[in-house]
Every structure is written in C-alpha cells, then in structure tokens.
Amino acid sequence: MTKKTHTLCGLALGAILLLPAAGSPQASNSMLIVHMADGSSLPLQSWSLSYEYQAWKQGTAPGFTQPVRRNAALLWVGKKAFPIAGSGVEIQYRVYERQVEVDGQMQKGQGAVVTALVLSVEGKRAELKPEPPAKEFLMPGESAKGLTVQARSLDVRGETLTGTKRDFCVMSYTALVECSAVAANRIVRLEIQR
C-alpha cells in the first residue's frame, strides 16, 4: 500500500465516524449527481447506495431464495467501508462487443464490466478493485451465522428534484445480474455535493 493510499484510507476511516451506521436505511441529505457515459447527468436527493444480495442455508439451493437489499451511505469494497459523502467515485469499465437479442433477432450490441472504482477525497485519488462487499456488511451480527451470502449488485437509488424515484445499476457482482451497457444508462461517476 502506498503512502498516498494510506493517507486516503485514513481520511476515509476518519469520516466514517461522521456518517450514520453502515446499514442505516436512512437516505442521505446531500445531493448526488449521477454522471452517465453519454455525457448526461441527473441530480438525486434522498439517495442511498443499495446492495442487493441473497442468503441461503448451507445445503439449500440459492435459486429458491429471494434477493434482498441493504442500503448504506458507504461504499463497501471487500472488507473495507469508504464514505463517499463530500467525495466522488469514478467507475471505470471495459466495454466489449457481444450478441444481444432484440425482438427475437440476434444483433451486435455492447457489454460492460467494471474494472476499477476510483475514490476521490479532498483531491486525493485511490483506485479500488471492484470486489463484492463482505458478508458482515450485508448481514451484520449473528443473523448470517450458518448462511451463505452472495452479493448480486450495487445500485444507486434516490429521487429526482421533481420527486420521481429512480434506481440505477452501478455494477454487478455475479453473472445473474447484468447492468446496462448503454451509454445513457451506464454510470461513470457519482459526485456527492454537500
């Protein structure tokens, strides 16, 4: 870990103490600007990061469990939690061509895979590997004991200035969930304003 990354992690850990509990369902009071790959942007209020996951007892098929969500104001990457209030998150992709079905016909289309998350805090940048959040974040405490927990996706949820509820897929942690590769729906940056 470089000195720059140590400093950024120190800032991030210090700021965690100022945020609501990691699993708090309360939405953030700050404004979130969602920037899309096509150059458009959308401000969201009452926003949260929403982690979709499945949990099942060992020996049970995961296909019989319903996905559930856990909302947070923190970016969970592996076993680390990063506050994003007052900062920005850049989402980097590898975009590739693939065959997609449109009206029963196979056509050329695009797919996109997140390759890195770049967290910017007070002018300092740290590149993070897009790892699924640890089981302890998704199901804290004893509730996860004896369960297999699998993260499915990270979404951003909030309301537009006119009160319309919006939900955007940021990235997928499994092949069972696919976020849109279309530039108008693909988030490239989350910018939090105080």
C-alpha positions, 0 to 999 in steps of 0.5 A: 500500500502506498503512502498516498493510499494510506493517507486516503484510507485514513481520511476515509476511516476518519469520516466514517465516524461522521456518517450514520451506521453502515446499514442505516436505511436512512437516505442521505441529505446531500445531493448526488449527481449521477454522471452517465457515459453519454455525457448526461447527468441527473441530480438525486436527493434522498439517495442511498447506495443499495446492495442487493444480495441473497442468503441461503442455508448451507445445503439449500439451493440459492435459486429458491431464495429471494434477493434482498437489499441493504442500503448504506451511505458507504461504499463497501469494497471487500472488507473495507467501508469508504464514505463517499459523502463530500467525495466522488467515485469514478467507475471505470469499465471495459466495454466489449462487443457481444450478441444481444437479442432484440425482438427475437433477432440476434444483433451486435450490441455492447457489454460492460464490466467494471474494472476499477472504482476510483475514490476521490477525497479532498483531491486525493485519488485511490483506485479500488478493485471492484470486489463484492462487499463482505458478508458482515456488511450485508448481514451484520451480527449473528443473523448470517451465522450458518448462511451463505451470502452472495452479493448480486449488485450495487445500485444507486437509488434516490429521487429526482428534484421533481420527486420521481424515484429512480434506481440505477445499476452501478455494477454487478457482482455475479453473472445473474445480474447484468447492468446496462451497457448503454451509454445513457444508462451506464454510470461513470461517476457519482459526485456527492455535493454537500 
